[in-house]
Amino acid sequence: MKHNTIIITGTRKGIGEYLASYYLNHGYNVIGCSRSEASIAHLNYRHYCLDVADENEVKKMFLELSKSYAKIDVLINNAGIGSMNHVVLTPLKTVQNIINTNFIGTFLFCRETSKLMMKHKYGRIINFSTVAYPLNLEGEAIYTASKAAIESFTKILAKELGQFNITVNSIGPSPIKTDLVKNIQHAKINSLIEMQIIKRFGEFIDISNVIDFYLREESSFITGQTIYLGGIS
Amino acid sequence: MTNEILNIVYEAISELNELSEKKIEFTSQEKTKLYGSGGSLDSLSLVNLIVLVEQKIEEKLNKSLVLADEKAFSQNNSPFATIDSLVEYIKELLT
């Protein structure tokens, strides 16, 4: 397989770590990042310790990447944080942190990657939404709002980048056993799973399956879309 | 510094001209209009030019710049109105 280069944000644990390992095993060069040191050691893996919402750090990373890699083929904006709380009890700082990591981080990585992809007139960008958006879940107002912003952003970016042969899509995972859901009450998670057509936890492979679909050469006509897992729409 | 930046902008415009059907004529040199009234760039070509200039600044000056600006698409006071205003804008960002 041709060695393509893929950027994945939030690769230290959970879905990001899985995706980095998965695409390394599929022959990609993987560039990952997280706030802390890498959990992956591989010849074709490069890690950056940074805050995805810090413009200077992100710009510095892309300056290095533009010198080291001929092109970037894929961006997966996985980095995200969540917080369950009633709006009335939510501190402003929490809101700022969630918007910064989830939306600003996605924006910065899309902007900088797009510049490199435009040069080569090819690219695939995949952003992360959530089923909490179509379900309008109580207690997840801020997290869901940040993901709603990502969905709108994805659709408009798809329009702006379409002429450069760059597709932009998103995936909306249902609950998966990661750190993001471990602090949510079992009853709450179970009631969420009951809303799905297929009533089970999502698996990592369900995520990589949707991303693989977006990455296929035959998916060049698919852009501005969101696929939700578990039958949510 | 001004000459270095000017050369970068000229190089970026030359590259853009190779890619576009509608060419930017350099006859008025620094006064050449780029975007807005009398300019030859549409919004898409402006995006392309900004990306090319940013990349050349990275390559040649080893500086990472974001040329995006609130006023980028303003018809009246866009920093991308002429080659001159673009060079001045880059100089300002680099200092």
HADDOCK unambig.tbl for C-alpha pairs under 7 A between the chains (distance, minus, plus):
assign (segid A and resid 59 and name CA) (segid B and resid 64 and name CA) 6.43 0.50 0.50
assign (segid A and resid 60 and name CA) (segid B and resid 64 and name CA) 6.87 0.50 0.50
assign (segid A and resid 63 and name CA) (segid B and resid 58 and name CA) 6.83 0.50 0.50
assign (segid A and resid 63 and name CA) (segid B and resid 64 and name CA) 6.57 0.50 0.50
assign (segid A and resid 115 and name CA) (segid B and resid 51 and name CA) 5.96 0.50 0.50
